[in-house]
Amino acid sequence: MTHLILLSHGSRHPRAHEGVEKLAGATAALLGDAAASVRVAHLDFDEERTLDKVAVGVDRAVVVPLLFAGGFHTRYDVPQEIVAAEEATGARLRLADILGAGADMAELLATSVRERAAPDAHVVLYSVGSSIGQAQDNVRALAPMIADRTGRAVEFISATNMERSVADAVAEFDPVHLLPLFVTDGLLLDLAHRALGESSTASGPLGAELAGVVADRYRAALALSR
């Protein structure tokens, strides 16, 4: 059987790994016996859970990068980590598509808006951001997709590579609902929370709600390998 490895960006945030483990558990429950195991690795900030260490003892695995934008990590870091881990362990690792910013992600985020945002709140879709223009535009395109599904205006703001900030949105609108495009807790997300006003609200990181998307990426990668 084929293992599943979730490859996250990694974070110094004390709750970041816990959030990814919850996603792994939810994905394992969804896949059942379809996957030999579900494991977690990180690109950065966790020397004990690098891909080459997590892949030890694995014959075959699908690696699902927990990334939304097809930016630098997707194009360069992840493929290099795959090659290095295969050379170090002898495992055969198949790279699946990233989480991305497609219709399945838009629907998850729209559901969060419907369930958690006050009717009068200005919705801010908040991401880390990318230095690669096309990757940034891919994530930005989620805002109108969410707007179409909810009938509400949605503004896109990223933590990097933008002149406008969450604090700017809070100064202009009251209240604001923060809609994070984050897998788990992160230091940049904490900064956004601190910028919110008293009347503002926020959805949490997507976490275990991504289990269906991760399972779909795993199944699609398996289908291509047959």
Contacts in CASP RR format, 6 or more apart in sequence:
PFRMAT RR
TARGET T0000
AUTHOR 0000-0000-0000
METHOD contacts of the structure
MODEL  1
MTHLILLSHGSRHPRAHEGVEKLAGATAALLGDAAASVRVAHLDFDEERT
LDKVAVGVDRAVVVPLLFAGGFHTRYDVPQEIVAAEEATGARLRLADILG
AGADMAELLATSVRERAAPDAHVVLYSVGSSIGQAQDNVRALAPMIADRT
GRAVEFISATNMERSVADAVAEFDPVHLLPLFVTDGLLLDLAHRALGESS
TASGPLGAELAGVVADRYRAALALSR
1 33 0 8 1.000
1 35 0 8 1.000
1 36 0 8 1.000
2 35 0 8 1.000
2 36 0 8 1.000
2 60 0 8 1.000
2 61 0 8 1.000
2 62 0 8 1.000
2 94 0 8 1.000
2 222 0 8 1.000
3 35 0 8 1.000
3 36 0 8 1.000
3 37 0 8 1.000
3 38 0 8 1.000
3 39 0 8 1.000
3 58 0 8 1.000
3 59 0 8 1.000
3 60 0 8 1.000
3 61 0 8 1.000
3 62 0 8 1.000
4 27 0 8 1.000
4 28 0 8 1.000
4 31 0 8 1.000
4 35 0 8 1.000
4 37 0 8 1.000
4 38 0 8 1.000
4 39 0 8 1.000
4 61 0 8 1.000
4 62 0 8 1.000
4 64 0 8 1.000
4 214 0 8 1.000
4 218 0 8 1.000
5 38 0 8 1.000
5 39 0 8 1.000
5 40 0 8 1.000
5 41 0 8 1.000
5 51 0 8 1.000
5 54 0 8 1.000
5 55 0 8 1.000
5 58 0 8 1.000
5 61 0 8 1.000
5 62 0 8 1.000
5 63 0 8 1.000
5 64 0 8 1.000
5 93 0 8 1.000
6 20 0 8 1.000
6 23 0 8 1.000
6 24 0 8 1.000
6 27 0 8 1.000
6 38 0 8 1.000
6 39 0 8 1.000
6 40 0 8 1.000
6 41 0 8 1.000
6 64 0 8 1.000
6 66 0 8 1.000
6 214 0 8 1.000
7 41 0 8 1.000
7 42 0 8 1.000
7 43 0 8 1.000
7 51 0 8 1.000
7 63 0 8 1.000
7 64 0 8 1.000
7 65 0 8 1.000
7 66 0 8 1.000
7 78 0 8 1.000
7 81 0 8 1.000
8 16 0 8 1.000
8 20 0 8 1.000
8 40 0 8 1.000
8 41 0 8 1.000
8 42 0 8 1.000
8 43 0 8 1.000
8 66 0 8 1.000
8 183 0 8 1.000
8 184 0 8 1.000
9 42 0 8 1.000
9 43 0 8 1.000
9 44 0 8 1.000
9 66 0 8 1.000
9 67 0 8 1.000
9 73 0 8 1.000
10 16 0 8 1.000
10 17 0 8 1.000
10 42 0 8 1.000
10 43 0 8 1.000
10 44 0 8 1.000
10 45 0 8 1.000
10 46 0 8 1.000
11 17 0 8 1.000
11 45 0 8 1.000
11 184 0 8 1.000
11 185 0 8 1.000
11 186 0 8 1.000
11 187 0 8 1.000
12 45 0 8 1.000
12 187 0 8 1.000
13 184 0 8 1.000
13 185 0 8 1.000
13 186 0 8 1.000
13 187 0 8 1.000
13 189 0 8 1.000
13 190 0 8 1.000
15 184 0 8 1.000
15 185 0 8 1.000
15 186 0 8 1.000
16 184 0 8 1.000
16 185 0 8 1.000
16 186 0 8 1.000
17 40 0 8 1.000
17 42 0 8 1.000
17 46 0 8 1.000
17 49 0 8 1.000
17 184 0 8 1.000
18 184 0 8 1.000
19 183 0 8 1.000
19 184 0 8 1.000
19 185 0 8 1.000
19 205 0 8 1.000
19 207 0 8 1.000
19 208 0 8 1.000
20 40 0 8 1.000
20 42 0 8 1.000
20 66 0 8 1.000
20 183 0 8 1.000
20 184 0 8 1.000
20 207 0 8 1.000
21 40 0 8 1.000
22 207 0 8 1.000
22 208 0 8 1.000
23 66 0 8 1.000
23 183 0 8 1.000
23 184 0 8 1.000
23 207 0 8 1.000
23 208 0 8 1.000
23 210 0 8 1.000
23 211 0 8 1.000
23 214 0 8 1.000
24 38 0 8 1.000
24 39 0 8 1.000
24 40 0 8 1.000
25 38 0 8 1.000
25 208 0 8 1.000
25 211 0 8 1.000
26 207 0 8 1.000
26 208 0 8 1.000
26 211 0 8 1.000
27 38 0 8 1.000
27 211 0 8 1.000
27 212 0 8 1.000
27 214 0 8 1.000
27 215 0 8 1.000
27 218 0 8 1.000
28 35 0 8 1.000
28 37 0 8 1.000
28 38 0 8 1.000
29 211 0 8 1.000
30 211 0 8 1.000
30 212 0 8 1.000
30 215 0 8 1.000
31 38 0 8 1.000
31 215 0 8 1.000
31 218 0 8 1.000
34 219 0 8 1.000
35 218 0 8 1.000
39 54 0 8 1.000
39 58 0 8 1.000
39 61 0 8 1.000
40 49 0 8 1.000
40 54 0 8 1.000
41 49 0 8 1.000
41 50 0 8 1.000
41 51 0 8 1.000
41 53 0 8 1.000
41 54 0 8 1.000
41 55 0 8 1.000
41 63 0 8 1.000
42 49 0 8 1.000
42 50 0 8 1.000
43 51 0 8 1.000
43 73 0 8 1.000
43 77 0 8 1.000
43 78 0 8 1.000
43 81 0 8 1.000
50 81 0 8 1.000
50 85 0 8 1.000
51 63 0 8 1.000
51 81 0 8 1.000
51 82 0 8 1.000
51 84 0 8 1.000
51 85 0 8 1.000
51 93 0 8 1.000
52 81 0 8 1.000
52 84 0 8 1.000
52 85 0 8 1.000
52 88 0 8 1.000
52 89 0 8 1.000
55 61 0 8 1.000
55 85 0 8 1.000
55 86 0 8 1.000
55 88 0 8 1.000
55 89 0 8 1.000
55 91 0 8 1.000
55 93 0 8 1.000
56 89 0 8 1.000
57 89 0 8 1.000
57 91 0 8 1.000
58 89 0 8 1.000
58 91 0 8 1.000
58 93 0 8 1.000
59 91 0 8 1.000
59 92 0 8 1.000
60 91 0 8 1.000
60 92 0 8 1.000
60 93 0 8 1.000
60 94 0 8 1.000
61 91 0 8 1.000
61 92 0 8 1.000
61 93 0 8 1.000
61 94 0 8 1.000
62 93 0 8 1.000
62 94 0 8 1.000
62 96 0 8 1.000
62 217 0 8 1.000
62 218 0 8 1.000
62 221 0 8 1.000
62 222 0 8 1.000
63 78 0 8 1.000
63 82 0 8 1.000
63 93 0 8 1.000
63 94 0 8 1.000
63 95 0 8 1.000
63 96 0 8 1.000
64 96 0 8 1.000
64 97 0 8 1.000
64 98 0 8 1.000
64 99 0 8 1.000
64 214 0 8 1.000
64 217 0 8 1.000
64 218 0 8 1.000
64 221 0 8 1.000
65 73 0 8 1.000
65 74 0 8 1.000
65 78 0 8 1.000
65 95 0 8 1.000
65 96 0 8 1.000
65 98 0 8 1.000
65 99 0 8 1.000
66 98 0 8 1.000
66 99 0 8 1.000
66 183 0 8 1.000
66 210 0 8 1.000
66 214 0 8 1.000
67 73 0 8 1.000
67 74 0 8 1.000
67 78 0 8 1.000
67 98 0 8 1.000
67 99 0 8 1.000
67 100 0 8 1.000
68 98 0 8 1.000
68 99 0 8 1.000
68 100 0 8 1.000
68 101 0 8 1.000
68 105 0 8 1.000
68 127 0 8 1.000
68 139 0 8 1.000
68 181 0 8 1.000
69 100 0 8 1.000
69 101 0 8 1.000
69 127 0 8 1.000
69 128 0 8 1.000
69 129 0 8 1.000
69 130 0 8 1.000
69 132 0 8 1.000
69 135 0 8 1.000
69 136 0 8 1.000
69 138 0 8 1.000
69 139 0 8 1.000
70 98 0 8 1.000
70 100 0 8 1.000
70 130 0 8 1.000
70 132 0 8 1.000
70 134 0 8 1.000
70 135 0 8 1.000
70 138 0 8 1.000
71 130 0 8 1.000
71 131 0 8 1.000
71 132 0 8 1.000
71 135 0 8 1.000
72 130 0 8 1.000
72 131 0 8 1.000
72 132 0 8 1.000
72 135 0 8 1.000
74 98 0 8 1.000
74 135 0 8 1.000
75 132 0 8 1.000
78 95 0 8 1.000
79 95 0 8 1.000
82 93 0 8 1.000
82 95 0 8 1.000
85 91 0 8 1.000
85 93 0 8 1.000
86 92 0 8 1.000
86 93 0 8 1.000
94 221 0 8 1.000
94 222 0 8 1.000
94 224 0 8 1.000
94 225 0 8 1.000
95 221 0 8 1.000
96 217 0 8 1.000
96 218 0 8 1.000
96 220 0 8 1.000
96 221 0 8 1.000
97 217 0 8 1.000
97 220 0 8 1.000
97 221 0 8 1.000
98 217 0 8 1.000
99 105 0 8 1.000
99 183 0 8 1.000
99 210 0 8 1.000
99 213 0 8 1.000
99 214 0 8 1.000
99 217 0 8 1.000
100 138 0 8 1.000
101 138 0 8 1.000
101 139 0 8 1.000
101 141 0 8 1.000
101 142 0 8 1.000
101 181 0 8 1.000
102 142 0 8 1.000
102 145 0 8 1.000
103 145 0 8 1.000
104 213 0 8 1.000
104 216 0 8 1.000
105 142 0 8 1.000
105 181 0 8 1.000
105 213 0 8 1.000
106 142 0 8 1.000
106 145 0 8 1.000
106 146 0 8 1.000
106 149 0 8 1.000
107 149 0 8 1.000
108 206 0 8 1.000
108 209 0 8 1.000
108 210 0 8 1.000
108 213 0 8 1.000
109 125 0 8 1.000
109 142 0 8 1.000
109 146 0 8 1.000
109 179 0 8 1.000
109 181 0 8 1.000
109 206 0 8 1.000
110 145 0 8 1.000
110 146 0 8 1.000
110 149 0 8 1.000
110 150 0 8 1.000
112 179 0 8 1.000
112 203 0 8 1.000
112 204 0 8 1.000
112 206 0 8 1.000
112 209 0 8 1.000
113 123 0 8 1.000
113 146 0 8 1.000
113 150 0 8 1.000
113 152 0 8 1.000
113 154 0 8 1.000
113 177 0 8 1.000
113 179 0 8 1.000
113 203 0 8 1.000
114 150 0 8 1.000
116 177 0 8 1.000
116 201 0 8 1.000
116 203 0 8 1.000
117 123 0 8 1.000
117 152 0 8 1.000
117 177 0 8 1.000
117 179 0 8 1.000
117 201 0 8 1.000
117 203 0 8 1.000
118 175 0 8 1.000
118 177 0 8 1.000
118 201 0 8 1.000
120 175 0 8 1.000
121 175 0 8 1.000
121 176 0 8 1.000
121 177 0 8 1.000
121 200 0 8 1.000
121 201 0 8 1.000
122 153 0 8 1.000
122 155 0 8 1.000
122 169 0 8 1.000
122 172 0 8 1.000
122 173 0 8 1.000
122 174 0 8 1.000
122 175 0 8 1.000
122 176 0 8 1.000
122 177 0 8 1.000
123 146 0 8 1.000
123 150 0 8 1.000
123 152 0 8 1.000
123 153 0 8 1.000
123 154 0 8 1.000
123 155 0 8 1.000
123 176 0 8 1.000
123 177 0 8 1.000
123 179 0 8 1.000
124 154 0 8 1.000
124 155 0 8 1.000
124 156 0 8 1.000
124 157 0 8 1.000
124 166 0 8 1.000
124 169 0 8 1.000
124 176 0 8 1.000
124 177 0 8 1.000
124 178 0 8 1.000
124 179 0 8 1.000
125 142 0 8 1.000
125 143 0 8 1.000
125 146 0 8 1.000
125 154 0 8 1.000
125 155 0 8 1.000
125 156 0 8 1.000
125 157 0 8 1.000
125 179 0 8 1.000
125 181 0 8 1.000
126 157 0 8 1.000
126 158 0 8 1.000
126 159 0 8 1.000
126 166 0 8 1.000
126 178 0 8 1.000
126 179 0 8 1.000
126 180 0 8 1.000
126 181 0 8 1.000
126 182 0 8 1.000
126 189 0 8 1.000
126 192 0 8 1.000
127 139 0 8 1.000
127 156 0 8 1.000
127 158 0 8 1.000
127 159 0 8 1.000
127 180 0 8 1.000
127 181 0 8 1.000
127 182 0 8 1.000
128 158 0 8 1.000
128 159 0 8 1.000
128 160 0 8 1.000
128 181 0 8 1.000
128 182 0 8 1.000
128 188 0 8 1.000
129 135 0 8 1.000
129 136 0 8 1.000
129 139 0 8 1.000
129 158 0 8 1.000
129 159 0 8 1.000
129 160 0 8 1.000
129 161 0 8 1.000
129 162 0 8 1.000
130 136 0 8 1.000
130 139 0 8 1.000
130 158 0 8 1.000
130 160 0 8 1.000
130 161 0 8 1.000
131 160 0 8 1.000
131 161 0 8 1.000
136 158 0 8 1.000
136 161 0 8 1.000
139 156 0 8 1.000
139 158 0 8 1.000
139 181 0 8 1.000
140 156 0 8 1.000
142 156 0 8 1.000
142 181 0 8 1.000
143 154 0 8 1.000
143 155 0 8 1.000
143 156 0 8 1.000
144 154 0 8 1.000
146 154 0 8 1.000
146 179 0 8 1.000
147 153 0 8 1.000
147 154 0 8 1.000
154 179 0 8 1.000
155 169 0 8 1.000
157 164 0 8 1.000
157 165 0 8 1.000
157 166 0 8 1.000
157 168 0 8 1.000
157 169 0 8 1.000
159 188 0 8 1.000
159 191 0 8 1.000
159 192 0 8 1.000
165 195 0 8 1.000
166 176 0 8 1.000
166 178 0 8 1.000
166 192 0 8 1.000
166 195 0 8 1.000
166 196 0 8 1.000
167 195 0 8 1.000
169 176 0 8 1.000
170 176 0 8 1.000
170 195 0 8 1.000
170 196 0 8 1.000
170 197 0 8 1.000
170 200 0 8 1.000
174 197 0 8 1.000
174 199 0 8 1.000
174 200 0 8 1.000
175 197 0 8 1.000
175 199 0 8 1.000
175 200 0 8 1.000
175 201 0 8 1.000
176 196 0 8 1.000
176 197 0 8 1.000
176 200 0 8 1.000
176 201 0 8 1.000
177 200 0 8 1.000
177 201 0 8 1.000
177 202 0 8 1.000
177 203 0 8 1.000
178 192 0 8 1.000
178 193 0 8 1.000
178 196 0 8 1.000
178 200 0 8 1.000
178 201 0 8 1.000
178 202 0 8 1.000
178 203 0 8 1.000
179 202 0 8 1.000
179 203 0 8 1.000
180 189 0 8 1.000
180 192 0 8 1.000
180 202 0 8 1.000
180 203 0 8 1.000
180 204 0 8 1.000
180 205 0 8 1.000
180 206 0 8 1.000
181 206 0 8 1.000
182 189 0 8 1.000
182 204 0 8 1.000
182 205 0 8 1.000
182 206 0 8 1.000
183 205 0 8 1.000
183 206 0 8 1.000
183 207 0 8 1.000
183 210 0 8 1.000
184 205 0 8 1.000
184 207 0 8 1.000
185 205 0 8 1.000
186 205 0 8 1.000
189 205 0 8 1.000
192 202 0 8 1.000
193 202 0 8 1.000
196 202 0 8 1.000
END
